[in-house]
Amino acid sequence: MSGTSQFTGAALKELETILRLMGVEAKVDAYDEAEEIYLHIESPDAGRLIGKGACGLESLQYILNRVLLRKYPEVPHSRVDIERYRERRGDRLRHEALDAAERVLETGRPYRFNPLHSFERKLVHQLIKRRDGLATYSEESSGDGRKVLVICRAGDEAGASAAG
């Protein structure tokens, strides 16, 4: 039994308790992978749970992790998803990141993403760093989260990578 799998059942039980106390009808599945616990919720109240800008989803994940850490100090991080929201959001972000990379390479003009959650910024940074001639930076935004800025690296000509 891995160190992660011994906590998967506890994470599942705690999340089900939180949802029950919220008055939410839901089915929760749990599994562990790469030293993280993944919990997936299916519910008729998915939209309400996710919330605007995924604030509800982020809050639910935060509360679950706080409860687990209080009871089990060595518990690994738990990642909560609702109706595959994170998966779908990741697909959309991958598409946007690749489009942004092409646009920056063609025009030489920076591309600024709307505010992103930390896991979303990480995904964009990882995708863009694979492209020659581009760099990414996270920057503060006026109170609505951090944004990712995609730019041509210093010394790279606009369109040089796209033409070659």
N, C-alpha and C positions, 0 to 999 in steps of 0.2 A: 504494500500500500504506500503510495507516494505521500509526501507531506501535505500536498494540496487536497488529495481525495479524502483524507480523514475529516476535512472541514466542509466538504461539499454538502453533505446531508444537513449539517447545522445551518449553513447559509440558506438552503432551501426552506428549512423549517422557519427560520427567522423572517425571511421574505414573505412566506405565506401568512405568518402572524401579522406582520405589518399591513399587508393587503386586507386581511380580515378585519383588523381594527379600523381601517379606512372605509370599510363597508364596500369593498370592491370584490366582485366575483371574478375569479381568475384561475387559470391553470398555469402552473409554473414547472418548468423543466430545468434541470441543473446538470452540468458536467464540468470537468476540470481539464485544463490543457495549458501547457507551457507555464506552470506555476501561477495560474490564475483560475478563478472560479467564474464560470459563465452561467447566468440565469436568464432564461427566456420566459417572458410572460405573454400569455394569450388571454385577452379579455374583451368583452363588449365595451368596456370603458377605456379602451386603448388611447383614444384621442385625449381624454381628460387626464389620464396618467402621464402621457408624454408631455402635454402642456405646450404652451407657446414657446417656440425656440428650444424645445426639449428641456425646459427648466424643470418640469415635473419629473422627467426621467432622471436628470442629473441629481435632483434632490432625493429621490427615492434611493438611488445608488449610494449617495453620500450617507444617508441615514442608516442604510443596511450595513455599510462598511464601519460606521461608528459603533453600532450595536455589536457587531462581530468582534471588533478590536477590543471593546470593553470586556467581553466575555472570554475571548481567546486572543491574547496579545500576539501570538505567533501566526495568526490566520493570514493567508495571502489575500491580495486584493480581489474583490468580487466585481464583475462587470455585469450590469443589468441591461437587458434589451427588451423592448416591448413590440410585439408584432413585427419583428425584424427591422425596426426603425433604423438602428445604427447601420445595419447591413445596407439598406436602401440608400441611406444618407451617404455612406461611404462610396457607393457606386456613383451617385450624382457628383460627389466631390472629385472622384478620380477623373470623371469626364470633364468637369470644369477645369481641373488642374492641367490636364493635357491640352485643352483648348487655350488656356491662358499661356502655357509654355509656347505653343505655336505662335500665338499673337505677339508675345514679347519678342520672340526670335525674328519674326517678320517685320515688326514695326520699330523695335528698339525702345518702345515706350513701356514703362512699368505697368503691372496689373495688380490691383489691390482687391483682395477678397473681402466680402462682408465679414463681420465679426464671427469668429469660430470658437468652438469649445476646444479644450486642450487636445483631446484625442483627434479632432478634425485637423487642427494645425499640424500635429505630428504627421498625419497622413500626407498632407500637402507638401510639407518639407521633404519627406522621404521620396515622394514621387518626383519632385522637381530636381532634387540633388542628382538624380540619375541622368539628367539632361546636360550635355556639354553647353557651356556658354551662359548658363543661368545660375542665379543665386536667389535664395529666399531669406526674408527677415520677418520676424514678428514685431509688430509695433502696437503701442497703446492706441486705443481709440477713445473718443470722448464718452467715457462711462458705459459703453455698450460692449465691452470685451476687447480682445486682441484680434488684430487683423494680420493676414499674411500678405507681404509685398513680394512680388516676383519681378526681378530685374535682370538685365544683361550684366554679366560679370565685366568688371573694368577691363578695357583693352579688347573686348569682343565687339566686332562690328555688327550693327543691326542687320539681320537677314543673312549673315555669313554662314551660320549653321544651317539655316533653312535652304540656302542655295547649294550647299555642299553636300 
